[in-house]
Amino acid sequence: MSEAMEQAHETIHEAHHSASDPWARGVAVMVSVLAAALALAEMGEKSSQNAYLTHHIAVSDDWAFYQAKNLRAPAGRSRDCRPDQAVARIRGPHAR
């Protein structure tokens, strides 16, 4: 058991000495900066995606309203027309 403890102590000691390596520290800083930049880019992407989907839904709603309005228009015109007016239109303006 003491051999394992001794090996662990040596490993910790070696890691402590290698942590002062300036190249390794520079790589660690660069990786952390890249990770932060990636996180910011992902947040911006998510915001743009939400804005696009909101706009797309609004445009889709407008198109559906336009289609429904055009489908209802002929039905509304025929409902507003009384039967005697329809007969008068068919017979012409000079018929009684």
Residue pairs with C-beta under 8 A, 6 or more apart in sequence:
18 24
19 25
88 95
